[in-house]
Amino acid sequence: MNENTYGLNFHFFEEEDLNAMHLATLDVMVNCGVRIYGKRAHEILSSLGCTVDKATNMVKFPANVVNDAIDSAPSHFLQAARDPNKDVLVKPGKVTYTNFNTGVYFQDPYTGKKRTATKTDLGDVARFCDAIDEIEEFTVAIASEDYPEIIRPLHDAEAVFNNTTKHFGHDTGNLLNTKYFIKMLELVAGGKENLLKRPLSTTCICPNSPLEIHEDAVDVLCESTLAGLPTEVLSMAMTGATSPVTIPGTLIVTNAEILAGIVIIQAVRKGNPCIYGTSTTMMDMRCTTSPVGAPEHAMIGAAVAELGQYYNIPTDAGGA
């Protein structure tokens, strides 16, 4: 593994704990596998030496394939902004902040009433966050519910482009939207080469816990990586629901999901920037909800930060 960089951070694990969790994750990936859909993924992973069962879509990863992908993932990279003064250099020991993302409801600041969010609302929020220095990059905060879901990511992108000068993170959802989104980025950046030098956006996919990555997510990973965009693999498991009820068990499952995505990224373009991400929380068994403010969410976020540092891969931990 790459050299760890901890700095003056809260320690959730000892070094031997992290080693044990990594070995347990490899055991899951080698002997159980991750269910990954689509011919594109199967061809990429087969070429690496992974065992692909096309009937079940279960992929088993040799340990060396996982470790090589970890080692080739860069520890620092540029998240460029339309205003170069607002560029973010992602590097070990540096903490950056973004807003929480993808709400579907909006409290109207003029009427005080809650309603579904619109494209205009998203633009207003993007412009508001653009003026806040502490928010260093913008994540699509609310969804444009006034547009069909299938093309909503493109309308969201237009609203953000017109209202922020910062780098922004986006979930494009599928292959076609990703291709159109990259064309939008190229127009804003002034061409493919400029976008490659100064990636203006980070794309994101979410595995389906437990241990599954769907075909659309693979397409987003591949297209984004081919364009040189930083790409995040963000697990959103819920302890006791879509992952084991224990925090260590959940961390092993989500670790396997995230590392499987990182293997695909590094196979498509070795050395491409990627982010180890999670917004994992627990399931409230009484209300069957996933409380973002639960103590377990903070504990998992702290643990994930240390796992990312252990792998020397930039890490995103969602929370409130």
PyMOL commands that set and color helices and strands:
alter all, ss='L'
color gray80, all
select helices_A, chain A and resi 15-32+39-48+63-72+84-86+119-130+152-161+175-189+192-197+215-226+247-268+295-311
alter helices_A, ss='H'
color red, helices_A
select strands_A, chain A and resi 34-36+51-53+58-60+77-79+88-90+105-107+114-116+138-139+168-170+201-205+212-213+231-235+238-239+274-278+281-282+315-317
alter strands_A, ss='S'
color yellow, strands_A
deselect
rebuild
show_as cartoon
